[in-house]
Amino acid sequence: MATWNLWHGCHKISPGCQHCYVYRQDEQHGKDSSIVTKTANFYLPIKKDRHKNYKLASGSLVYTCFTSDFFLEDADCWRQEAWEMIRTRRDLHFLFVTKRIHRFYDCIPSDWGSGYPNVTICCTVENQDRADARLPIFLSAPICRKEIVLEPLLEPVDLSAYLCPQIKGVTVGGESGPQARPCNYDWILSLRRQCMDAGVPFHFKQTGKRFVKDGKLYVIARKYQHAQAKKAGIDFTPL
């Protein structure tokens, strides 16, 4: 697994952005997260070592743009070059998460067609309102591999109208950070049941800081949030 943050900074556009971890981390270093900048790692996929071999090994999964949004308006001037690198490195698989699926057709390259086979696009939704706004656009878009991310999950969400063979996975998690809003285990179990009924893979990624189970609120330290989710043992993979 590799990480490629080719630009940094973003703008808050929906409730899930309220306590954004990028803003929180930047604030600790006196940085303004609303200023979008190209990073020193912009050319990472095509960088080579002294033996003229690519630094990113063939077959790697590359988590892309996790300190911004790949479809962010501020990055329009850089995105075409990013697509060119993704096209060049067909031996890598790139994955990114977006809250801006409404910009999909403004952001894809001219040769996109039905999608690049080496790109997974994850549409993130945090509540029912954002699910109903974003997922119809997402489902209709020509993308080879689609996943849904509900993180931070802020309320019960009914995905049943959107779970179909196009969706290759659903990832769910609570909110981290000192101002985290509660995430209820019942909401997670409901989403798991929806995925099981639809035959869609389900992954419980993290509890978040404030986790409600059986009516009791648990405050979970950041270092345990992923481990506690894994301990629940509720991930689902269809046969």
N, C-alpha and C positions, 0 to 999 in steps of 0.2 A: 504494500500500500504506500502511496506517495501523496503529498499535498502540494497543490499548485495554486497559490494565491497570487494571481496575476495583476489584480488591482485591489486596493484597500479603501474602505470607507463606503458609506451607504446613507440612505435617507429612510426614516421610519414611515411606513405607509399603512399599517394596520395594527390591531391590538397586540398581536404576537410580537411586535417590534418594541413594545413599551420598555422592557428591561433587557434590551439586546446585550448579549455578552461582549460583542465587539465594542460597543459604546462604553461598557463598564471597564473593560481592560484598557482601552485607550485613555479613559479619564484618569486612570492610575499613573499614566505616563505623560499627562498634560497634553494629549493629542485631541484634535477635533475630528470625530468620526464622520462628520458630514462633509468633510473635504476628501474627495476621491482622488487617489493618486495611483499611478502605475508603479508596480513594485520592482525591486531589483531581480526578482525571480520570474519576470515576465517571459523570458525565453527558456525557462527550465526544460520543457519537453525536447528541445532541439540542442541543448547544451551537450558537449562531448568532453570526455576526459583526455588526458595526454596521449592515450592510445587511439584516439579518434573513435571511441565507442560512446554511444549515448549514455549519459549519466542515469537516466531512467531506464531500467531494464525492460526489455520486451516482455509483454504479458502483464505488466503492472496495472493495478487499479489506481487511478489518479483522482483523488478528491479535489475538486476544482472550485475556486472562488468562494471559500468558506468564511472569508472576512469581508464579503460584499455580496453582490447579486450579479450573476453573469449577464442578465438582461437589463442592468441598470442604465438609465439614459446617459449618465455622465461618461460611460465607457464606450459609447457608440463609435468614437474615433479609433479605438484600439481593438474592437471585437473582430473585425475582418482578419487582422493579422493573427489573432488567437485561433480563429477557425482554420486558417492556413496551417498552423502548427498541429492542430488536431487532425487535419486531413493528412499531413505528412506522417504523423505517428499513428498510423492505422493499427500498429501492433500494441498500442496501449488502449485501455478503456477509461474514458473520462466520465465522471459523474458530478453533476451539480444540482443544487437545490435552489428553486426560485419562488419568490412571491409575486413575480411580474410576468406570469404566463400570458397576460393580456398583451404583452409586447412581443410575443413569439414571432409573428410574421414580419415585424419590423427588424428582427435581429438575426434571422437565419441567413446563411450564405446562399448564393444563387444556384449552387449545385446540390442543395439539401435534398430535394426530391421527397422521398418517403422517410428520410432521416438518415443520419450517419450510423452505421451498425456499431461503431465504437463509442457511442454517446448514450448515457442514461440521463434523462431529465426527471427530477423529482419535483413535484408541485407540493408546496407546503401550505397547510391550512391549520388554523388554530381554533376555529369555532364553526358553527353551522353556517353562519352568514358568509364567511370566506370560502367554505367548502362549496356552497351553492353558487358563489360568484366565479370561482376559479376552475372548478373541476369540469364543468361543461366545456369550457374552452380547451382545457387540457385533453379531455377525451377526444375531441374533434381534431386535434392537431396531429400532423404526420410526424410521429416520433417512434423510432424503432423499439426503444425500451423505456417504459414509464413506471414510476413509483410514486406513492403518496407518502408524505411525511406530516404527521400531526405532532408538532413540537415547537413551542410549548402547547400542550393540550390544555385548554382553558375551560372547557365545558363538555357535556355530552354531545357527540356528533354522530349523526346517522349517515353512513357512507353507502348504504345498501344500493342506492340508485346509481352509484359510480363504480362499484366493484364488478369488474368484468375481466375476460381473459387478457385484455390490453394491459391491465395493471399487474406488474410483476412483483410487487411487494408493498406492504404498508408498515411504516415505522412510527412508533408512538413513544412520547416521552413527556415528562413534566418539566417545569421551569426551574433553572438553577439561579444562584445569585441571592444576595441579601434581601431583595424585594420580591422574591418569587411568589407567584400566586399559587394557591393550592391545586393539586391534581388528585382526582379521586380514582381509586382503584376500580370502582364500579364502571367508570367511563372506559377504562382500558379493557376490562373484561367484555364489555359490550362490543367494542371494536373488534376484539379477538373473535367473538362469536360471529359477527358479521363477516369477517374474513374466512372463517371456517365454513360458513354456509355458502360462500361464493367460491371457495377453493383458491383463495389468494394468500400467499405467504404473509405471515405477521411476525413483527419483531418488537418486543418491549425493550426499548433502549436504555431508559433511565427513569428513576422515580421522580426526579426533581427534588428541591429542598423541602417543600411542604407537601407531604403525601398523606392522603386520607384513606384509611382502610377500616372497614367495619365501624364507621362513625368516629374513629379516633384519629387525631392529627399527629403525625410523626414529623419531626424536624430532622432531616438526614444530611449529614455532612457531605460536601461535594465529592470527596474521595470514595464514598460508599454508594453513591447514587446509581452508577452502572452495575456494580456488583449486586446490589439489592434487587435490581430489575432482573438480572440473570438468575439470581437465586429463586425468583418466583417460578421459573421453569414453564412459562406460558407461551413461548415462541411456537409458531405453527408453520409447518412445511407440508403442503399437500403431497400425497403419495403419487 
